[in-house]
Amino acid sequence: MEIILDREKYYFETVTNNKQPSQWLLLHGFMGSHHDFDAVIPYLNGTILLPDLLGHGKSRTSAPYTRYYIDRQIDDLAGLIKQRMNPPINLWGYSMGGRLALGLTLKHPKLVKRLVLESSTAGITSSVERLNRRQHDQQLAKTLKQGNLFEFVSAWENLKLFASQKRLSLNRQKFIHQQRMGQDSICLANSLLGMGTGTMPNYWPQLHELDLPVTLLAGALDSKYTKLTAQMEKILPCGQRHIVRAAGHNTHLEQPFMTAKIIKQEEHYK
Ligand SMILES: C=C(O[C@H]1C=C[C@H](C(=O)CCC(=O)O)[C@@H](C(=O)O)[C@@H]1O)C(=O)O
């Protein structure tokens, strides 16, 4: 299905698992798509909306990088929730999708009743680190703008962050590789420039405002995001962190059953 949000065409799919009233909006990560959560969806209850985020999958655009600013995308997704869902909803973001989900919940708190942040962050607090990250992302964007998608994806897949994915079945590795190789390199470059981790606001000072249940997920093999989620849990009034054993950054891909079990276990209490 497609929807026009602030003059941009978004593609999304809807899965209805059962007659449970739960509503989920699932936001994929960088270079992902609505297929990102295929392995975990069968374990969820109710109705699940899966958009391709701006510049990803079938939501391609010729818009400049400024259209990707997180605040613009937050308002796009708020429009999707208001027009196609019955808020407040359950919102689950993975990695880049988690940064977007956090920003959406902070800006539109009435739309979200529960937030799940998988392997995500509230941004970079140090202005020097932010500048360094922006410069790093600009270099990555330059590679993509030169059309070197294969070179970019190969380097990305060899990041330490994704080392555990080399233990996945060849089918699963092929799935995620093809999902990345199927992207538009110019759109990816603009996504990095417009809403990279160094460009987004620093949300850390606002975390204490979130009075809704927040489930924090991190893979036991992902040392960077296990530390980041521990810091977030200390600040969040209703934060609950779970470490997914035998998983790295992408817990829903590497351990879909355990990831879903944690999500549903928390659902029981809320
Ligand atoms: C490389 C780092 O940060 C990137 C890693 C994860 C995020 C992401 O969405 C990855 C999705 C995937 O490939 O499965 C990405 C983002 O938030 O946009 C980060 O830039 C790092 O070392 O933190």
The ligand as an SDF file (V2000), in Angstrom:
LIG
                    3D

 23 23  0  0  0  0  0  0  0  0999 V2000
   28.0660    1.9310   12.6940 C   0  0  0  0  0  0  0  0  0  0  0  0
   27.4590    2.4890   13.7210 C   0  0  0  0  0  0  0  0  0  0  0  0
   26.2110    3.0850   13.6310 O   0  0  0  0  0  0  0  0  0  0  0  0
   25.3480    2.5900   12.6430 C   0  0  0  0  0  0  0  0  0  0  0  0
   24.8870    1.2280   12.9850 C   0  0  0  0  0  0  0  0  0  0  0  0
   23.6060    0.9320   13.1350 C   0  0  0  0  0  0  0  0  0  0  0  0
   22.4920    1.7810   12.6790 C   0  0  0  0  0  0  0  0  0  0  0  0
   21.5910    0.9950   11.7660 C   0  0  0  0  0  0  0  0  0  0  0  0
   20.4860    1.4380   11.4680 O   0  0  0  0  0  0  0  0  0  0  0  0
   22.1320   -0.2880   11.2360 C   0  0  0  0  0  0  0  0  0  0  0  0
   21.0810   -1.1180   10.5370 C   0  0  0  0  0  0  0  0  0  0  0  0
   21.7160   -2.3840   10.0150 C   0  0  0  0  0  0  0  0  0  0  0  0
   22.6570   -2.2970    9.2130 O   0  0  0  0  0  0  0  0  0  0  0  0
   21.2830   -3.4740   10.4580 O   0  0  0  0  0  0  0  0  0  0  0  0
   22.9490    3.0790   12.0320 C   0  0  0  0  0  0  0  0  0  0  0  0
   21.8960    4.1780   12.2440 C   0  0  0  0  0  0  0  0  0  0  0  0
   21.4210    4.3110   13.3790 O   0  0  0  0  0  0  0  0  0  0  0  0
   21.6240    4.9040   11.2850 O   0  0  0  0  0  0  0  0  0  0  0  0
   24.2210    3.6120   12.6600 C   0  0  0  0  0  0  0  0  0  0  0  0
   24.6540    4.7380   11.9210 O   0  0  0  0  0  0  0  0  0  0  0  0
   27.9930    2.5620   15.0910 C   0  0  0  0  0  0  0  0  0  0  0  0
   29.1270    2.0770   15.2750 O   0  0  0  0  0  0  0  0  0  0  0  0
   27.2510    3.0650   15.9780 O   0  0  0  0  0  0  0  0  0  0  0  0
  1  2  2  0
  2  3  1  0
  2 21  1  0
  3  4  1  0
  4  5  1  0
  4 19  1  0
  5  6  2  0
  6  7  1  0
  7  8  1  0
  7 15  1  0
  8  9  2  0
  8 10  1  0
 10 11  1  0
 11 12  1  0
 12 13  2  0
 12 14  1  0
 15 16  1  0
 15 19  1  0
 16 17  2  0
 16 18  1  0
 19 20  1  0
 21 22  2  0
 21 23  1  0
M  END
$$$$
